[in-house]
């Protein structure tokens, strides 16, 4: 598969504004110093998602320039309750990079993330591009090579998770890491609306939900993402991983915690959090 081209560089007319640069710098410094920063919404126009995505895009460009590899996208805010909480009526999205993927059985070192929380999701892996701005669920189904149980380990560079929609979008949709299960399942004969999810922490029930809790179906979320990215000129491509959004409430994680998500028909995905920065539990 050919390498995904990097987004085109800014022209003089589209160069980031000082506010966008300031917000991106604050988030980057928080990540580099492992110290959360105040909300960046104070640096940006109120409720301006276009500017918030400009901050995210600047962060992505900087990451690509440092040699990180873009491998897909994540969808957030797929829960109607969370949308109401943040005063929005649509999901958001962020970028996935190769160094965000954690192999099952590999502990997450302590201190690698600032404020980790875990949520269970359905991941799609595409084997065709999705270039259309009016992408349908049928398009997504035809383009999906297989799906997997997944865990997203979300994080926020904003102190205390004090976020608005502007903060989370600017902060790459509060992305952290992700874990994919090891059982690829084709969509043929599978109804993702009907899958059930249970998430345990240290063997105890911690979260539950169904495919229908993710915008009615994870495929609906993926179609929204594909249309949105195609309209922005950066469509989903063959080989991309798409984390379609949480099937249930996210759960805080602490050193020593062990999580396992079981999703009917898809198997499981697990993650463990080490007690030390070296990764041993």
N, C-alpha and C positions, 0 to 999 in steps of 0.2 A: 504494500500500500504506500503511495507517495506520502512524504511528510506534509502535514498540514501547513499551509503557508501562514506566516505571521500576519496579523492585521497590518494594513498599510500604515506607515508612519504619519504623524500629524503634519498637516500643511500649515503655512502661516495663518490661514484663516481658521483652522481647526485646532491650533495649539492650545494646550490646556490653560485654563484661566489660573490666576494666582490662587484662588480659593480651592480649585481642584488640586493643584500641586500641594498646597498646605495640608489638605485633608489626606492625600496619599502619603505625604511625608510623615504625618502623625501616626498613621496606621503602620507604616513600614518601621518606624522607630520603635513602636510598641512591640512589634514582632521581634525585632532584632535584640531589644533589651529585655524581652520577656517580662515586660511591665505594661499592664493595660493603661490605655489613655482615656481622657475624658471623651464624651460623645463628639463625633466630628460634625454632627448636624449644626452645631453652633458656628461652624466655619462656612456652611453652605446655605443656599437659599432654602427657605422653609418648604418642605414637602415636594422638592424638585427632584423627581426620579431621574430625569435626563442628566442632571449634573451629578447625581449619585453614581449613575452608571459610568459617567466620564471618569470619576475617581477610580472605579473598579477597573475600567479599561486601561488607565494609566498604570495601575498596579500590575495588570497582566502583561502589558508591553515591557515593563521593567523586568518582570520575571523571565520573559522570553529572551530578553537581551542578556540576562545572566546565564542562559543556557538551560533553563527549565523547559520541559516538554509538555505541551498541552495535550491531554488525552481524552477530554470530554467535558461534560457540564453537569451541574447539579441544579435541581429545582427546589426552591424553598417556598414557605408560606402556602402550602397546599391545603392546610386545614382552615375551614371557614371560621373557626373560633379564633385562630391566631390572626387571620386577616382582619377580623372585626377588632381585635385588640390593637392592631397597628393602624387601623383606619384605612385599609386598602381593599380593593376588590379583585386583585389578581395576584398570581404567584410572583416570585422573583427568581433570578438564576445567578449562578457563579461558575467560575472556571475550575476544572479539575486538572491537576498536574501529575505526572508520573511519580514524583516523590511524595505524593499524598497517599498512594496506595500502600496499605500495610498487609503483607501476606498473613493468612491465618496461621496462628501459632507463634507469631513474632510479637513479643510484648511491646507496648507503647512506652518508651522511656518516661520516667517521671520528669516533669518540668518541660517536656517538649511542647505542650500546649498550655495555654494560660487558664482557661475555664472550660474544660471539656464537658460535653454532654453527648449522650448516645441516643440514636434513633434508628429504627429498623425500616428498611425500604426495599423496593423492588428495583433492581438495576437492569437496564437494557444494554446490550452490546450490539451495535449496528453493523450490518454488512453491506449497506447501501447508503449513499448520500441522501439527505432530505432537503432539497433546494427550494421547495415551494413556499411562498408566503401564505398560502391557504392550505397548509398541511392538514390532512385528515387522519383520523384514527386508522383507517385502512392503509394510508401511506405508511404510518408508523409500523403497523403490523407487517407489511410487506418488506420493510427495510430492516427489521429486527432479526439478527442472526439467532440470538438466544437471550434468555433472561436468567437472573441469579438472585438469590437472597443476598442482602447486603446490609452492612451497618455503616451509617455515616457518623463520624465523630465530629460534631460541630464544635466550633470555638468562636470566641469573640475577642477582638483586640480592644473592645470598649469596656471600661471598668464596670464591674457588677452587672454585666449584660443590660446596662441601661440604654436600650436601643429603640430607635424609631425605624421606620421603613428606610429612611435615608441612610441611617448608620449601617444597617445590615447590608444594604445594596452596595454601599461604598466599600464595605469590609468583605468583599467577595462573597456576599450572601452568608457570612459567618461560617465560612468553610474551615475545615481542619484537616482531617484524614478520612479515609474510608477503607473498609474491608469487604471484599467480595467473597461469597461462598464458592464452594468448589464443585457445585453440581449445575452445569449449564442445562437449561430446559428450553426446548423450542416452544413457541407460542401456539403451535397447532393443537387445537382442542383444549386450550387453557383459557379460562375466564379469569382475568386478573382482578375483576371487580369482586369476585367471590373468595379470593384467598384470605385466610385468617393468619394473624401474626400474634405471637407471644414473645415478649422480651423479658429475660430474666437477668438479674444482677446478683451474683454470688449464689445462684441457685434459687432465688426467691422471685416471684412474679413482680415485674416493675412497670410494664406497659403492655397494652394490647390494642388491636385494631383490625381493620379489614382493608382490602383493596379499595372498596367503595369510599373509605375515609380519605382517600387521596384524590380530591377533585372528581369524585365519582368513579374514577379508575385511573391507575397509573398511566394508561395509554392516553387519556385526556390530557394529563399533565405533559406528557412527551410531545403530543401534537401542538400544544400551546408553545412549548419551548422551541420546537422546530420552526414554527411559523414566525415567532419573534426573532430568532437568530437569522433566519433567511431574510427577513425584512431589514435587518441591520447589516446585511452583506457578509455575514460570517456563519454560513449554514452548518448544521450537523453533518458529519462526514462518516463514511464507512470506517469502522474500527473504533468510533467514539463510544465511551462509556457514558450512559445517562443514568444518574441517580434521580429517580422520579418523584421523591418526596416522602415524608414520613407517613407511616401507616398508623402511628399512635404517638402519644406524648413522649417528648425527649426526657432523658433521665440523666442527672448529674453523675459524673464519674470521678473517682478518687483513686490514688495509688493503692494497688492491691485488688481492685475490683476486677471481676471477671463477668463478661456479658455474653449472652447467647440469644440470638433471634432465630426463631423457627417460623417459617412461612409455609403454609400448606402448599403442597405440590412443587415447591422450590427447594426444600431442604433447609439448611441452617447456615448462619454465619456467626463467627465468634470473635471476640476481642478481649484482651487482658491488658491491664495497666500495671506496669512495673512499679516496684517500690523505690527504685533507684534510677538515676539518669543513665546508667549503663544498660538498663533494660532487664536486669534479673528481677524476678518477683521475690 
